[in-house]
Amino acid sequence: MIRKFILVSALALAGIFSIHAQRIAVVDVNDVLAEMPAYQEAQGQLDKLAAQWRQEIAQEYDKIKSMYNKYQAEQVLLSEDARMQREEEIMEKEKIVREIQKEKFGPEGSLFKRRQELVQPIQDKVYGAIESYAGDRGYDFIFDKGGSAGLLFATDEYDKTDDIKKRLGIN
């Protein structure tokens, strides 16, 4: 009976020690990406494209506002049919502009697709460097400190962001 107790205790202790033997590191992927020239260039292109599209959409909304103001000024002089026609034109124009806005900025829009084209290869490079680093150094887990991974606390001892930057040649 005592032997069984000792055996079970030894196995439990071995399990506890093996859990503590896992190596964990923390990397701030956003910080790494922010210092990569290729990522900065891609973000610049995306920002420029988004600003251009926002400006085009704002101009279209200005046209709609102008149409509405003109309608308001002439409304008393228009027949019922003419008023209905103008209102429909304004609503149709608004619908078209909202559709353009959705095509450019929606979840499946042009900006999202362009971001995937420009940023995905850079992110893949960073994740490859992290995976390589983990393999070389024997880490079991590496958490993203800067992303939405849910990490609430990390000591600086485990932050390997600078090591990943060095591996990528950006530090």
WOZITA-V329970 format. One record per pair of residues at least 12 apart in sequence whose C-alpha atoms are under 8 Angstrom apart, sorted by the first residue. I is the first residue (numbers start at 1). J is the second residue. Records with the same first field share a line. If there is no record, write none. Layout:
# WOZITA-V329970
I=J + J
This chain:
# WOZITA-V329970
22=139 + 140 + 141
23=138 + 139 + 140 + 141
24=139 + 140 + 141 + 142 + 143 + 158
25=139 + 141 + 142 + 143 + 158 + 159 + 160
26=142 + 143 + 144 + 145 + 154 + 158 + 159 + 160 + 161
27=142 + 143 + 144 + 145 + 146 + 159 + 160 + 161 + 164
28=144 + 145 + 146 + 147 + 159 + 161
29=126 + 144 + 145 + 146 + 147 + 161
30=146 + 147
31=146 + 161
32=126 + 161 + 164 + 165
33=123 + 126
35=170
36=170
38=122
39=119 + 122
42=115 + 118 + 119
46=111 + 114 + 115
49=111
50=111
53=104
57=97 + 100 + 101
60=97
61=94 + 97
64=90 + 93 + 94
67=90
68=90
71=83 + 86
126=164 + 168
129=164 + 167 + 168
130=164
133=164
